[in-house]
Amino acid sequence: MNLQSVFDLVQICHLKGVKHAVISPGSRNAALTIAFSRHPEIECYSVPDERSAAFIALGISLKTKLPTVLICTSGSAALNYAPAVAEAYFNQVPLLILSADRPPEWIGQRDGQTIYQEQLFGNHVKKSLVFPSLEETEEGTALGHETINQAINCCLEAEMGPVHINIPFREPFYPTTEQGHNFSKSLPVFISDNAPLNNWKSELKDLSNFSRVLIIVGQSTKDPSTIKLLTSLSIESKIPIVADVISNAHQVEDVISSQDVFLKGSKDTNLQPDLLITIGMSVISKNLKLFLRDLRPKAHWHVRQETKAPDTYLSLAKHFAVSEIDFLKELEQIFVASDSQRTFQGEWSNIDSKTKKHIEHFGSDDISDFDCYKKVLHALPSGSDLHLANSMAVRYANVIGLSNDKDIEVYCNRGTSGIDGSNSTAVGTAIVSQRPTFLLTGDMAFLYDRNGFWHNHVPENLSIVVFNNHGGGIFRMIEGPSGQPELEEFFETHQQKDASHVAKEFGFEYYPCTSLKELEQNLIPFVKTGKRKILEVFTDAEVSKNVYKELFRSLS
C-alpha cells in the first residue's frame, strides 16, 4: 500500500489551512493517525468516544471557521459521528470526516468491523467521496490529490458544512522503520471557483413598494462590522432589528430582543411588516415564527450565501445569495425612513422596552430556574464565550437576554437543536480559545454528554453551570406531556444524580447551590478564570414551571 498518499493527504490539508484534527483510536485508521500526528503544523487531539469527538471537532470549527478533521477506524465508529455531522450540516459548520474502511470485496462478507460506509451520512453531508486506491500508481496519486482538494473546497464553499471521505485500507497500514515518508511542499492546491453574483443591487429597487420594513437576525457568529451596520439601520434608518440571543446581535443599539414574551398569542397588526428581511440562520422564538406566519408580510427577502433559502415564515419572495455585509451596506446607503417606518419602529421599540422592564423586575420568593439563570447571566464577565445547551437553557437565556455593554459571544447547537454534544462542543471551542468559556446546561444534557470530558484535553478556561431540576424540565412547559401520568418516568426521565461525581472524576472545582444566597456567594469565585469549574444549582421543576409561565401571564 502507498502510504505516501496518506502523508500527501495530510500535507494538502495543511496547505489549505487545516490546523486541527480530532482522532479516535483504532487500527484501520493507523496510517491516518500517524501521518496527522507527525505533521508539525496540525494540532491533534485523541478522544476515544466518537460521538464526543465529533462534537469537540464541531466546537473547534465553530471557533476557527476552518475545517477540523475527524478520523476514525472502520465499522460502527463513524456511525457515532452522525449527530454532530447533522448538526454541522444544518448549522453550516465545516468538518472533514475521514473514515477508514475495509477493502470493498470484504464488505457484506461477515468480516470483522465491516459495514456499508460509503454514503454513510446520506443527505447530512455536502458531499460523500471515496478515496482512490492507495496502490502506487501515477493516476491514483493524482486522483487522491484532487479528491482531498475537492473535499476541503466543498467544506468552505457557499454555505459551509461537513464532507465525508471514506478511505479503504489494505494491510499493512503501519509504516516500517525503514520507510521514510515526508510532507512534500510541492503538492497541488486547487482553488475553489465561485462565480460572483451579478446585478443583485438592482433588485433593491423594490424597496420603494414597502413602508414597514423589519429585519430579523437569525443565528450568527459575532461580527463587529455586522453589529455596526445593524446599529446604523436601527438608529438612522429606523428599521426594527429583532434578534434572539443566538444571533450575537445583543450589542446592536435599540435591538428588539424580548419578542418571545410580548408576541405570545399576539395578533397586533401594528407590528406586522410589509417587508421582512432575514439574515443568519434559525431563530429560537416560536412566538415570533407563529406571529409572522399568521400576520404574513407582503414579502420576505432572505440574505445569505447559501444555495437554498428557507421559507420559515411562508412568504419567501427573494433570495439574495450574497454577503450579508455587502447587502446591509447597500441597504444603509439607499434606504430612507418614511413617517410610517418611524411609527412602525416606535411600535416595536415601545413594547420591547416595556417587556424588558417587566423581565428585569420579575422574580419569585422561591429558588427557580428563571431567577437563577438571571443571576448567572448578569454575572458573566465581558470577554467571554457562552455556550447554551438546548431545551430550557437556551430558552431562559433568550428570554432574559444579555447586556449590550458586554463582549460575549454566544454558541448553541441549533442546527438540529438536540441535547447531545453540548459539553463536547463547549470543550472544543474552549480548546482553541483564550477567552473564558461558560456552558449553561440542564442536568439531562450534562449527564448525557459526560464523555465529552473523557480525554486528556479538557481545558482550564471551561466553567459549567448545571441547572439540576432532576429531569427534562421542558416537558412541564409543554401542554401535551405536562398533563400525562407518564410525565416523570417517560418524558422528564426523573433522575436523582448530580454533577459532583463528574466534577471529581474529571478534575473540576465543584460549587453546589441550594438557595439564591448560596448562588450569589458562589458566583463570585466561579466567574474568575484559572481553573475549570462546575457550579450546580438545585431547583424544583414544578416551582420553575409555575414561575416561567407566570412571567408570560403577568405581562399586561
C-alpha positions as CSV (number, residue, x, y, z in Angstrom):
1,M,0.0,0.0,0.0
2,N,1.2,3.5,-0.9
3,L,1.3,5.2,2.5
4,Q,2.9,8.3,0.9
5,S,-0.5,9.1,-0.5
6,V,-1.7,9.4,3.1
7,F,1.1,11.7,4.0
8,D,0.3,13.8,0.9
9,L,-3.4,14.0,2.0
10,V,-2.3,15.4,5.4
11,Q,0.1,17.9,3.7
12,I,-2.6,19.2,1.4
13,C,-4.9,19.6,4.4
14,H,-2.2,21.8,5.9
15,L,-1.6,23.8,2.7
16,K,-5.3,24.5,2.5
17,G,-5.5,25.9,6.1
18,V,-6.4,22.9,8.2
19,K,-4.9,23.3,11.7
20,H,-6.7,20.8,13.9
21,A,-7.6,17.0,13.8
22,V,-9.6,15.0,16.3
23,I,-8.7,11.3,16.3
24,S,-10.4,8.4,17.9
25,P,-8.1,5.3,18.5
26,G,-8.3,2.3,16.1
27,S,-6.2,0.1,13.9
28,R,-7.6,0.5,10.5
29,N,-7.1,4.3,10.7
30,A,-3.4,3.9,11.9
31,A,-1.9,5.4,8.8
32,L,-4.1,8.5,9.1
33,T,-3.4,8.8,12.8
34,I,0.4,8.5,12.3
35,A,0.5,10.9,9.4
36,F,-1.6,13.6,11.1
37,S,0.1,13.3,14.5
38,R,3.6,13.6,12.8
39,H,2.7,16.8,11.0
40,P,4.4,19.7,12.8
41,E,1.7,22.3,11.9
42,I,-1.5,20.3,12.7
43,E,-2.6,20.0,16.4
44,C,-4.1,16.6,17.1
45,Y,-6.4,15.5,19.9
46,S,-7.1,12.0,20.9
47,V,-10.8,11.4,22.0
48,P,-11.9,7.8,22.5
49,D,-15.7,8.3,22.3
50,E,-16.5,9.1,18.6
51,R,-19.8,10.9,19.4
52,S,-18.0,13.3,21.8
53,A,-15.0,13.5,19.4
54,A,-17.3,14.8,16.6
55,F,-18.9,17.4,18.8
56,I,-15.5,18.6,20.0
57,A,-14.4,18.9,16.4
58,L,-17.6,20.9,15.7
59,G,-16.7,23.2,18.6
60,I,-13.2,23.8,17.2
61,S,-14.6,24.6,13.8
62,L,-17.2,27.0,15.3
63,K,-14.4,29.0,16.8
64,T,-11.8,28.8,14.0
65,K,-14.2,28.9,11.0
66,L,-11.9,26.3,9.4
67,P,-12.5,22.6,8.7
68,T,-11.5,20.3,11.5
69,V,-10.5,16.8,10.5
70,L,-12.3,13.9,12.2
71,I,-10.6,10.5,12.0
72,C,-11.9,7.1,13.0
73,T,-11.5,3.4,12.3
74,S,-13.8,1.1,10.3
75,G,-17.1,-0.3,11.3
76,S,-19.6,1.3,13.6
77,A,-17.2,4.0,14.7
78,A,-18.2,6.5,12.1
79,L,-21.9,5.9,12.8
80,N,-21.3,7.7,16.2
81,Y,-20.3,10.8,14.3
82,A,-23.9,11.2,12.9
83,P,-25.4,13.5,15.5
84,A,-22.6,16.0,15.2
85,V,-22.4,15.7,11.4
86,A,-26.1,16.5,11.2
87,E,-25.6,19.5,13.5
88,A,-22.7,20.7,11.3
89,Y,-24.8,20.3,8.2
90,F,-27.8,22.4,9.4
91,N,-25.6,24.8,11.3
92,Q,-23.2,25.2,8.3
93,V,-20.0,24.3,10.1
94,P,-17.1,22.9,8.1
95,L,-15.9,19.4,9.1
96,L,-13.8,16.9,7.1
97,I,-14.6,13.3,8.1
98,L,-12.0,10.7,7.2
99,S,-13.4,7.2,7.9
100,A,-11.0,4.3,7.5
101,D,-12.7,1.3,5.8
102,R,-12.0,-2.4,4.9
103,P,-11.3,-3.3,1.2
104,P,-14.6,-3.3,-0.8
105,E,-14.5,-7.0,-1.5
106,W,-14.9,-7.7,2.2
107,I,-18.0,-5.6,2.8
108,G,-21.0,-7.7,3.5
109,Q,-19.0,-10.9,3.9
110,R,-19.3,-11.1,7.7
111,D,-15.7,-9.9,8.1
112,G,-15.0,-8.0,11.4
113,Q,-15.7,-4.3,11.6
114,T,-17.3,-4.0,8.2
115,I,-20.5,-2.0,7.5
116,Y,-21.7,-0.1,4.5
117,Q,-19.6,3.1,5.0
118,E,-20.0,4.8,1.6
119,Q,-22.7,7.4,1.6
120,L,-22.9,6.8,5.4
121,F,-24.3,10.2,6.3
122,G,-26.8,10.5,3.4
123,N,-28.1,14.0,2.9
124,H,-26.5,15.3,6.0
125,V,-23.1,16.0,4.3
126,K,-22.5,18.3,1.4
127,K,-20.6,15.6,-0.4
128,S,-19.5,11.9,0.0
129,L,-16.3,10.8,-1.6
130,V,-14.3,7.6,-1.8
131,F,-10.6,8.0,-1.7
132,P,-9.0,6.3,-4.7
133,S,-6.9,3.2,-4.5
134,L,-3.8,3.5,-2.3
135,E,-1.9,1.4,-4.8
136,E,1.3,3.2,-6.0
137,T,0.2,4.4,-9.5
138,E,0.6,7.9,-11.0
139,E,-3.1,8.1,-11.8
140,G,-4.1,7.0,-8.3
141,T,-1.8,9.6,-6.7
142,A,-3.1,12.4,-8.9
143,L,-6.7,11.4,-8.2
144,G,-6.0,11.3,-4.4
145,H,-4.6,14.9,-4.6
146,E,-7.7,16.0,-6.5
147,T,-10.1,14.3,-4.0
148,I,-8.7,16.0,-0.9
149,N,-8.7,19.4,-2.6
150,Q,-12.3,18.9,-3.7
151,A,-13.4,17.9,-0.3
152,I,-11.9,20.9,1.5
153,N,-13.1,23.3,-1.1
154,C,-16.6,21.9,-0.7
155,C,-16.4,22.3,3.1
156,L,-15.9,26.0,2.7
157,E,-18.0,26.8,-0.4
158,A,-21.3,28.8,-0.3
159,E,-22.9,27.5,2.9
160,M,-20.1,25.7,4.8
161,G,-20.6,22.2,6.0
162,P,-19.3,18.6,6.5
163,V,-17.8,16.5,3.8
164,H,-17.1,12.7,4.2
165,I,-14.2,10.8,2.6
166,N,-14.3,7.1,3.0
167,I,-10.8,5.5,2.7
168,P,-10.4,1.7,2.2
169,F,-7.1,0.5,3.6
170,R,-5.4,-2.8,2.9
171,E,-2.8,-4.3,5.2
172,P,-0.1,-3.4,6.1
173,F,-1.1,0.1,7.2
174,Y,1.6,0.7,9.7
175,P,4.8,2.1,8.2
176,T,8.0,0.2,8.9
177,T,11.1,1.9,10.5
178,E,12.8,1.8,7.1
179,Q,10.0,3.7,5.3
180,G,10.8,7.4,5.1
181,H,7.6,9.2,4.3
182,N,7.7,13.0,4.1
183,F,5.5,16.0,3.8
184,S,6.2,17.4,0.3
185,K,5.9,21.2,-0.1
186,S,5.2,21.0,-3.9
187,L,1.8,19.3,-3.8
188,P,-1.1,20.7,-5.9
189,V,-3.6,23.1,-4.2
190,F,-6.8,23.8,-6.2
191,I,-8.7,27.0,-5.5
192,S,-12.5,26.9,-5.5
193,D,-14.1,28.7,-8.4
194,N,-17.1,30.5,-7.1
195,A,-18.6,32.8,-9.7
196,P,-19.8,36.1,-8.2
197,L,-23.4,37.0,-8.3
198,N,-24.2,40.0,-10.6
199,N,-27.0,42.6,-10.6
200,W,-28.4,41.8,-7.2
201,K,-28.3,45.5,-6.3
202,S,-30.8,46.3,-9.0
203,E,-33.3,44.1,-7.1
204,L,-33.3,46.6,-4.2
205,K,-35.4,49.0,-6.3
206,D,-38.4,47.2,-5.0
207,L,-37.8,48.7,-1.5
208,S,-40.0,51.7,-2.5
209,N,-43.0,49.3,-2.5
210,F,-42.8,48.8,1.2
211,S,-43.5,51.2,4.1
212,R,-42.8,49.0,7.1
213,V,-39.6,47.0,6.9
214,L,-38.4,44.6,9.6
215,I,-35.1,42.9,9.9
216,I,-34.7,39.5,11.8
217,V,-31.2,38.3,12.7
218,G,-31.0,34.5,12.9
219,Q,-28.2,32.5,14.5
220,S,-24.9,34.1,13.5
221,T,-21.3,34.4,14.6
222,K,-20.3,37.6,16.4
223,D,-19.1,40.2,13.9
224,P,-18.3,43.8,14.8
225,S,-19.0,45.0,11.3
226,T,-22.4,43.5,11.2
227,I,-23.2,45.0,14.6
228,K,-22.2,48.4,13.4
229,L,-24.3,48.2,10.2
230,L,-27.3,46.9,12.1
231,T,-27.0,49.7,14.6
232,S,-26.9,52.3,11.8
233,L,-30.0,50.7,10.3
234,S,-31.8,50.8,13.6
235,I,-30.8,54.4,14.6
236,E,-30.6,56.2,11.3
237,S,-32.9,54.2,9.0
238,K,-35.5,53.4,11.8
239,I,-35.7,49.7,10.9
240,P,-36.6,47.5,13.9
241,I,-33.8,44.9,14.4
242,V,-35.2,41.7,16.0
243,A,-32.6,39.3,17.3
244,D,-32.6,36.2,19.5
245,V,-29.7,35.6,21.9
246,I,-28.0,33.2,19.5
247,S,-27.8,35.9,16.8
248,N,-24.9,37.6,18.6
249,A,-26.6,40.9,18.0
250,H,-27.2,41.9,21.6
251,Q,-24.8,44.8,21.2
252,V,-26.8,46.4,18.4
253,E,-28.3,49.7,19.8
254,D,-32.0,49.5,20.5
255,V,-32.2,45.9,19.4
256,I,-35.5,44.1,19.9
257,S,-34.8,41.0,22.0
258,S,-37.8,40.2,24.2
259,Q,-40.1,39.2,21.3
260,D,-40.7,35.7,22.6
261,V,-42.5,37.2,25.6
262,F,-44.6,40.0,24.1
263,L,-45.6,38.1,20.9
264,K,-47.1,35.2,22.8
265,G,-50.6,34.9,21.3
266,S,-50.3,38.4,19.7
267,K,-52.5,39.5,16.8
268,D,-51.2,43.1,16.9
269,T,-51.3,44.3,13.3
270,N,-49.3,47.4,14.3
271,L,-46.3,45.1,14.4
272,Q,-47.0,43.4,11.0
273,P,-44.2,44.3,8.5
274,D,-44.7,44.8,4.7
275,L,-41.2,43.6,4.0
276,L,-39.4,41.1,6.2
277,I,-35.6,40.9,5.7
278,T,-33.8,37.9,7.3
279,I,-30.1,37.3,7.8
280,G,-28.4,34.5,9.6
281,M,-29.9,31.1,10.2
282,S,-32.5,29.8,12.6
283,V,-34.3,31.7,15.3
284,I,-35.4,30.3,18.7
285,S,-38.6,32.3,19.3
286,K,-41.5,30.1,18.4
287,N,-43.9,33.0,19.2
288,L,-42.1,35.2,16.6
289,K,-42.4,32.5,13.9
290,L,-46.1,31.9,14.7
291,F,-46.8,35.7,14.7
292,L,-45.3,36.2,11.2
293,R,-46.8,33.0,9.8
294,D,-50.2,34.3,10.9
295,L,-49.8,38.0,10.0
296,R,-47.6,37.5,7.0
297,P,-45.6,40.2,5.4
298,K,-46.2,41.1,1.7
299,A,-42.7,39.7,1.0
300,H,-39.8,38.0,2.7
301,W,-36.2,38.6,1.5
302,H,-33.6,36.2,2.8
303,V,-29.9,37.3,2.6
304,R,-27.3,34.6,3.0
305,Q,-24.7,32.9,0.8
306,E,-26.3,29.6,0.5
307,T,-27.8,27.6,-2.3
308,K,-31.3,27.3,-1.0
309,A,-33.2,29.8,1.2
310,P,-35.6,28.6,3.9
311,D,-39.2,29.7,3.8
312,T,-39.5,29.9,7.5
313,Y,-42.3,32.5,7.5
314,L,-44.2,31.1,4.5
315,S,-43.8,34.3,2.5
316,L,-40.4,34.0,0.8
317,A,-40.2,36.2,-2.3
318,K,-36.4,36.7,-2.9
319,H,-33.2,35.1,-2.0
320,F,-30.1,37.3,-2.1
321,A,-27.2,34.8,-2.1
322,V,-24.7,37.4,-1.3
323,S,-22.6,38.6,1.6
324,E,-24.7,39.9,4.4
325,I,-22.2,42.7,5.0
326,D,-22.5,43.8,1.3
327,F,-26.3,43.7,1.4
328,L,-26.5,45.7,4.7
329,K,-24.1,48.3,3.4
330,E,-26.2,48.8,0.3
331,L,-29.4,48.9,2.3
332,E,-27.8,51.5,4.6
333,Q,-26.9,53.7,1.7
334,I,-30.2,53.7,-0.2
335,F,-33.0,53.3,2.5
336,V,-34.8,56.4,3.6
337,A,-37.1,56.1,6.5
338,S,-40.7,57.3,5.9
339,D,-43.1,58.5,8.6
340,S,-44.8,55.1,8.5
341,Q,-41.4,53.4,9.0
342,R,-40.7,55.6,12.0
343,T,-44.1,54.9,13.5
344,F,-43.5,51.2,12.8
345,Q,-40.2,51.1,14.7
346,G,-41.8,53.0,17.5
347,E,-44.4,50.3,18.0
348,W,-41.8,47.6,18.2
349,S,-39.5,49.6,20.5
350,N,-42.2,50.6,22.9
351,I,-43.5,47.1,23.5
352,D,-39.9,45.7,23.7
353,S,-38.9,48.4,26.3
354,K,-42.0,47.7,28.4
355,T,-41.3,43.9,28.3
356,K,-37.6,44.3,29.2
357,K,-38.6,46.2,32.3
358,H,-41.1,43.5,33.2
359,I,-38.5,40.8,32.8
360,E,-35.9,42.8,34.8
361,H,-38.2,43.2,37.8
362,F,-39.9,39.9,37.6
363,G,-39.0,37.2,40.2
364,S,-40.2,34.9,42.9
365,D,-39.5,34.2,46.5
366,D,-38.7,30.6,45.8
367,I,-35.5,29.4,44.1
368,S,-36.5,28.8,40.5
369,D,-34.7,28.3,37.2
370,F,-35.7,31.7,36.0
371,D,-34.2,33.6,39.0
372,C,-31.0,31.5,38.9
373,Y,-30.5,32.0,35.1
374,K,-30.9,35.7,35.6
375,K,-28.3,35.9,38.3
376,V,-25.8,33.8,36.3
377,L,-26.3,35.7,33.0
378,H,-25.8,39.0,34.8
379,A,-22.6,37.8,36.5
380,L,-20.9,36.6,33.3
381,P,-17.8,38.7,32.6
382,S,-17.2,40.7,29.4
383,G,-14.8,39.0,27.1
384,S,-16.3,35.5,27.5
385,D,-17.7,32.8,25.2
386,L,-21.1,31.5,26.3
387,H,-22.5,28.1,25.3
388,L,-26.1,27.3,25.8
389,A,-27.5,23.8,25.9
390,N,-30.8,23.1,24.2
391,S,-34.2,22.6,25.8
392,M,-34.7,25.2,28.5
393,A,-31.2,26.6,28.8
394,V,-31.3,28.4,25.5
395,R,-34.9,29.5,26.1
396,Y,-34.2,31.1,29.5
397,A,-31.2,32.9,28.1
398,N,-33.3,34.1,25.2
399,V,-36.0,35.5,27.4
400,I,-33.6,37.1,29.9
401,G,-31.1,38.3,27.3
402,L,-27.5,39.7,27.6
403,S,-26.4,43.2,28.4
404,N,-25.4,45.2,25.4
405,D,-22.3,46.6,27.1
406,K,-20.7,43.1,27.4
407,D,-18.5,41.5,24.8
408,I,-19.9,38.0,25.0
409,E,-20.1,35.5,22.0
410,V,-22.9,33.0,22.1
411,Y,-22.8,29.4,20.8
412,C,-25.6,26.9,20.6
413,N,-26.2,23.7,18.6
414,R,-29.4,25.0,16.9
415,G,-28.8,23.2,13.6
416,T,-30.7,20.2,14.9
417,S,-31.5,21.6,18.4
418,G,-30.6,18.3,20.1
419,I,-29.3,17.9,23.7
420,D,-26.5,15.7,22.7
421,G,-23.0,17.1,22.5
422,S,-23.4,20.4,24.4
423,N,-20.5,19.6,26.8
424,S,-18.3,18.4,23.9
425,T,-19.0,21.4,21.7
426,A,-18.0,23.8,24.6
427,V,-14.9,21.8,25.2
428,G,-14.0,22.1,21.5
429,T,-14.3,25.9,21.4
430,A,-12.5,26.3,24.7
431,I,-9.6,24.3,23.5
432,V,-8.8,26.8,20.8
433,S,-9.8,29.9,22.6
434,Q,-8.0,32.2,25.1
435,R,-11.4,33.5,26.4
436,P,-13.2,32.2,29.5
437,T,-15.8,29.8,28.2
438,F,-19.1,29.2,30.1
439,L,-21.6,26.5,29.4
440,L,-25.2,26.8,30.8
441,T,-26.9,23.4,30.7
442,G,-29.6,21.3,32.3
443,D,-28.9,18.1,34.2
444,M,-30.1,15.8,31.4
445,A,-28.0,17.4,28.7
446,F,-25.0,17.5,31.0
447,L,-25.2,13.8,32.1
448,Y,-26.0,12.7,28.6
449,D,-22.7,14.0,27.3
450,R,-20.4,13.3,30.2
451,N,-17.9,11.5,27.9
452,G,-17.2,15.0,26.5
453,F,-14.6,15.1,29.3
454,W,-13.2,11.6,28.9
455,H,-9.9,12.5,27.3
456,N,-6.7,14.4,28.2
457,H,-7.6,17.8,26.6
458,V,-10.2,19.3,29.0
459,P,-9.2,23.0,29.1
460,E,-8.9,25.1,32.3
461,N,-10.8,28.0,30.8
462,L,-14.1,26.0,30.9
463,S,-16.7,26.7,33.5
464,I,-20.1,24.9,33.6
465,V,-23.4,25.8,35.3
466,V,-25.7,22.8,35.7
467,F,-29.3,23.7,36.5
468,N,-30.5,20.5,38.1
469,N,-34.2,20.0,38.5
470,H,-33.8,16.2,38.3
471,G,-35.3,15.7,34.8
472,G,-36.2,17.2,31.5
473,G,-38.0,20.3,32.8
474,I,-39.1,21.5,29.3
475,F,-41.7,18.7,29.3
476,R,-43.5,20.5,32.2
477,M,-43.8,23.6,29.9
478,I,-45.4,21.8,27.0
479,E,-49.2,21.3,27.3
480,G,-49.2,17.8,25.9
481,P,-46.9,15.8,28.2
482,S,-47.3,18.0,31.3
483,G,-50.8,16.6,31.9
484,Q,-49.9,13.0,31.4
485,P,-49.3,10.5,34.3
486,E,-46.2,9.3,32.5
487,L,-44.6,12.7,32.8
488,E,-41.9,12.0,35.4
489,E,-40.9,8.5,34.3
490,F,-41.0,8.6,30.5
491,F,-40.9,12.3,29.4
492,E,-38.8,14.0,32.1
493,T,-36.9,10.8,32.9
494,H,-36.9,11.8,36.5
495,Q,-33.4,11.2,38.0
496,Q,-31.6,11.8,41.3
497,K,-28.0,12.2,40.1
498,D,-25.8,15.3,40.4
499,A,-22.6,16.6,39.0
500,S,-20.4,16.1,42.0
501,H,-19.0,12.8,40.8
502,V,-18.3,14.1,37.3
503,A,-16.5,17.0,38.8
504,K,-14.3,14.8,41.0
505,E,-13.7,12.3,38.2
506,F,-12.5,14.9,35.6
507,G,-10.8,17.5,37.9
508,F,-13.4,20.3,38.1
509,E,-13.8,22.5,41.2
510,Y,-17.4,22.0,42.4
511,Y,-19.8,24.5,43.8
512,P,-23.3,23.2,44.9
513,C,-26.1,25.8,45.4
514,T,-29.5,25.2,47.0
515,S,-30.5,28.8,47.6
516,L,-30.3,32.1,45.8
517,K,-27.9,33.4,48.6
518,E,-25.6,30.4,48.0
519,L,-25.7,31.1,44.3
520,E,-24.8,34.7,44.7
521,Q,-21.9,33.8,47.0
522,N,-20.5,31.0,44.8
523,L,-20.8,33.1,41.6
524,I,-18.0,35.4,42.8
525,P,-15.2,32.8,42.7
526,F,-16.9,30.8,39.9
527,V,-16.6,33.5,37.3
528,K,-12.9,34.0,37.9
529,T,-10.6,32.3,35.4
530,G,-7.8,29.9,36.2
531,K,-9.3,26.5,37.0
532,R,-12.1,24.6,35.4
533,K,-15.3,24.6,37.5
534,I,-18.8,23.2,37.8
535,L,-21.4,25.2,39.6
536,E,-24.6,23.2,40.2
537,V,-27.9,24.9,41.1
538,F,-30.6,22.6,42.5
539,T,-34.2,23.8,41.8
540,D,-37.7,22.3,41.9
541,A,-39.2,21.6,38.4
542,E,-42.8,22.4,39.4
543,V,-41.8,25.7,41.0
544,S,-39.7,26.6,38.0
545,K,-42.6,25.8,35.6
546,N,-45.0,28.0,37.5
547,V,-42.6,30.9,37.7
548,Y,-41.8,30.7,34.0
549,K,-45.5,30.6,32.9
550,E,-46.3,33.4,35.3
551,L,-43.7,35.6,33.5
552,F,-45.7,35.4,30.3
553,R,-49.1,35.7,32.1
554,S,-48.2,38.7,34.1
555,L,-47.2,41.0,31.2
556,S,-50.0,43.4,30.7
